[in-house]
């Protein structure tokens, strides 16, 4: 079994997803498209594809031409029915690949742990409770794709997670470990200061909420990947 991870920033990697995949004996290929890397294998050789987060906007193809290459990969994956997971930027890109608009959010940035509500039932997400805390780091949002089922929402941005055929988009970060959050806060400390956030509080929240998020993530991956085998 082999998984593809499309990565935009080195520190925004698979995290807990990588731990899961290694436990399941997956081989993992990272493709750092922002550094000019391209696929070294045929897409059919992958049983799972993850498009990760990043600071660029899904609508900034002219500024970041590698995004156009990624959209072609995602469109092929959708056609080939390869399980596809988009996280944060990857979620927004998935929405765009499915024909929806992505744009700057009107309600400011979500950075930190926020309440997420499960607003519809789908067997893929049975392991998630009705309300839970999830880690966020975004300012953009998107319109729900035409044939997608909205599964997750909150009071700040309605579209927080959806499923459409072989693809799942999650605006929030299910993949982050406590160490990743610490690393992001150091790397993006100017943004933390700008948003008047308290790093110590975020770290304490991570200690509380990440173990639960890991449980939800593993359950989702069990269902997602076993369903498609």
C-alpha positions as CSV (number, residue, x, y, z in Angstrom):
1,X,0.0,0.0,0.0
2,X,1.3,3.4,-0.9
3,X,0.1,7.0,0.1
4,X,0.9,10.3,-1.5
5,X,1.2,13.5,0.5
6,X,1.2,16.8,-1.4
7,X,3.0,19.2,0.9
8,X,3.3,23.0,0.6
9,X,5.4,23.8,3.7
10,X,8.0,21.3,5.2
11,X,6.7,21.8,8.8
12,X,3.1,21.2,7.7
13,X,3.4,17.5,7.2
14,X,1.2,14.4,7.7
15,X,1.8,14.4,11.5
16,X,-0.5,11.9,13.2
17,X,-1.6,10.6,9.8
18,X,1.9,9.5,9.0
19,X,2.0,7.6,12.3
20,X,-1.2,5.8,11.4
21,X,-0.1,5.0,7.9
22,X,3.2,3.6,9.1
23,X,1.4,1.4,11.6
24,X,-0.7,0.1,8.7
25,X,2.5,-0.6,6.7
26,X,1.9,2.1,4.0
27,X,4.8,3.4,2.0
28,X,4.6,7.3,2.0
29,X,5.7,9.6,-0.8
30,X,5.9,13.3,-0.1
31,X,5.8,15.6,-3.1
32,X,6.9,19.2,-2.2
33,X,5.3,21.0,-5.1
34,X,6.3,24.4,-3.9
35,X,9.9,23.3,-4.4
36,X,9.2,22.2,-8.0
37,X,8.8,18.5,-7.2
38,X,6.6,16.4,-9.5
39,X,5.1,12.9,-9.1
40,X,7.6,10.1,-9.7
41,X,4.9,7.5,-10.0
42,X,1.7,7.0,-11.8
43,X,-1.3,8.1,-9.8
44,X,-2.8,4.6,-10.0
45,X,0.0,3.3,-7.8
46,X,-1.5,5.2,-4.8
47,X,-4.2,3.9,-2.5
48,X,-4.6,7.2,-0.6
49,X,-3.8,10.8,-1.3
50,X,-3.6,13.7,1.2
51,X,-3.3,17.4,0.2
52,X,-2.0,19.3,3.2
53,X,-2.1,22.9,4.4
54,X,-0.2,26.0,3.5
55,X,-0.1,29.8,3.6
56,X,-1.1,30.3,0.0
57,X,-4.7,30.7,-1.2
58,X,-6.4,28.1,-3.3
59,X,-7.3,31.0,-5.7
60,X,-3.7,32.2,-6.1
61,X,-2.7,30.0,-9.0
62,X,-1.1,32.9,-10.9
63,X,1.1,33.7,-7.8
64,X,1.8,30.0,-7.1
65,X,1.7,28.1,-10.4
66,X,2.4,24.7,-8.7
67,X,-1.2,24.9,-7.5
68,X,-2.4,24.3,-11.0
69,X,-0.4,21.1,-11.2
70,X,-2.0,20.0,-7.9
71,X,-5.5,20.7,-9.2
72,X,-4.8,18.3,-12.1
73,X,-3.7,15.6,-9.7
74,X,-6.8,16.1,-7.6
75,X,-9.1,16.0,-10.6
76,X,-7.5,12.8,-11.7
77,X,-7.8,11.3,-8.2
78,X,-11.5,12.2,-8.2
79,X,-12.1,10.5,-11.6
80,X,-10.1,7.4,-10.6
81,X,-11.9,7.1,-7.3
82,X,-8.7,7.1,-5.2
83,X,-9.4,8.1,-1.6
84,X,-8.5,11.8,-1.3
85,X,-8.3,13.8,1.9
86,X,-7.8,17.6,1.9
87,X,-6.8,19.4,5.1
88,X,-7.1,23.2,5.5
89,X,-5.7,24.6,2.2
90,X,-6.2,21.1,0.8
91,X,-9.8,21.2,1.8
92,X,-10.3,24.5,0.1
93,X,-8.5,23.2,-3.0
94,X,-10.8,20.1,-3.0
95,X,-13.8,22.4,-2.9
96,X,-12.4,24.4,-5.8
97,X,-11.6,21.2,-7.8
98,X,-15.3,20.2,-7.3
99,X,-16.4,23.5,-8.8
100,X,-16.9,25.8,-5.7
101,X,-15.5,29.2,-4.9
102,X,-12.7,29.8,-2.3
103,X,-12.3,33.3,-0.8
104,X,-11.1,35.3,2.2
105,X,-13.3,34.8,5.1
106,X,-15.3,37.8,6.4
107,X,-15.1,36.7,10.1
108,X,-11.4,36.9,10.5
109,X,-8.9,34.1,11.2
110,X,-9.5,31.0,13.2
111,X,-6.2,30.1,15.0
112,X,-6.3,27.8,17.9
113,X,-8.9,25.3,19.2
114,X,-12.5,25.9,18.3
115,X,-15.8,24.1,18.7
116,X,-16.8,22.0,15.7
117,X,-20.3,20.6,15.4
118,X,-21.3,17.5,13.5
119,X,-24.4,18.7,11.6
120,X,-25.2,15.5,9.6
121,X,-24.7,11.8,9.9
122,X,-22.3,9.8,7.6
123,X,-20.9,6.4,8.5
124,X,-17.4,7.7,7.7
125,X,-17.6,10.0,10.7
126,X,-19.3,7.9,13.2
127,X,-16.3,8.1,15.5
128,X,-16.7,11.8,15.9
129,X,-18.9,13.2,18.7
130,X,-21.6,15.8,18.1
131,X,-19.4,18.6,19.4
132,X,-15.6,18.6,19.8
133,X,-12.6,20.9,19.8
134,X,-10.3,21.0,16.8
135,X,-7.2,22.9,15.9
136,X,-7.6,25.6,13.3
137,X,-5.3,27.9,11.4
138,X,-7.0,29.6,8.5
139,X,-8.5,32.9,7.2
140,X,-10.0,31.6,3.9
141,X,-13.2,29.7,3.5
142,X,-15.2,28.2,0.7
143,X,-18.7,27.4,-0.7
144,X,-19.9,23.9,-0.3
145,X,-19.6,21.9,-3.6
146,X,-22.8,21.0,-5.3
147,X,-22.8,17.2,-4.7
148,X,-21.1,17.3,-1.3
149,X,-22.6,16.5,2.1
150,X,-21.8,19.0,4.8
151,X,-20.7,17.1,7.9
152,X,-19.0,19.7,10.1
153,X,-19.7,23.3,10.9
154,X,-19.3,26.0,13.5
155,X,-20.6,29.5,14.3
156,X,-17.7,31.3,12.6
157,X,-17.5,29.5,9.3
158,X,-20.3,27.3,8.2
159,X,-18.3,24.9,6.0
160,X,-15.8,23.1,8.2
161,X,-15.9,19.6,6.7
162,X,-17.6,17.7,3.9
163,X,-17.6,14.4,2.0
164,X,-18.1,14.0,-1.7
165,X,-17.9,10.5,-3.2
166,X,-14.2,9.3,-2.7
167,X,-13.1,12.6,-1.2
168,X,-13.1,14.2,2.3
169,X,-12.4,17.8,3.0
170,X,-11.6,19.1,6.5
171,X,-11.0,22.8,7.2
172,X,-9.6,22.0,10.6
173,X,-6.4,20.2,11.4
174,X,-6.8,16.6,12.5
175,X,-3.2,15.7,11.7
176,X,-1.4,17.9,14.1
177,X,0.6,16.7,17.1
178,X,1.5,18.8,20.1
179,X,5.1,19.2,18.8
180,X,3.7,20.4,15.4
181,X,1.7,23.1,17.1
182,X,4.7,24.2,19.0
183,X,6.8,24.3,15.8
184,X,4.1,26.3,13.9
185,X,3.8,28.8,16.7
186,X,7.5,29.4,16.6
187,X,7.6,29.6,12.8
188,X,4.6,31.9,12.5
189,X,5.2,33.8,15.7
190,X,4.5,37.2,14.0
191,X,1.0,36.0,13.1
192,X,0.5,34.8,16.7
193,X,1.4,38.3,18.0
194,X,-0.7,40.0,15.4
195,X,-3.7,38.0,16.4
196,X,-3.0,38.6,20.1
197,X,-2.9,34.9,21.0
198,X,-1.2,33.3,24.0
199,X,1.2,30.5,23.1
200,X,1.1,29.0,26.5
201,X,-2.7,28.6,26.4
202,X,-2.5,27.0,23.0
203,X,0.0,24.5,24.2
204,X,-2.1,23.6,27.2
205,X,-5.2,23.2,25.0
206,X,-3.2,20.9,22.8
207,X,-2.4,18.6,25.7
208,X,-6.1,18.4,26.5
209,X,-7.6,18.0,23.0
210,X,-5.0,16.3,20.8
211,X,-5.5,12.8,22.3
212,X,-9.2,13.0,21.5
213,X,-8.5,14.3,18.0
214,X,-6.1,11.4,17.4
215,X,-8.8,8.9,18.3
216,X,-11.3,10.5,15.9
217,X,-8.7,10.7,13.1
218,X,-7.7,7.0,13.5
219,X,-11.4,6.0,13.4
220,X,-11.9,8.1,10.2
221,X,-8.9,6.6,8.5
222,X,-9.9,3.1,9.4
223,X,-13.3,3.6,7.8
224,X,-12.1,5.7,4.9
225,X,-9.4,3.3,3.7
226,X,-11.1,0.0,4.6
227,X,-14.2,1.2,2.8
228,X,-12.2,1.8,-0.4
229,X,-10.2,-1.4,-0.5
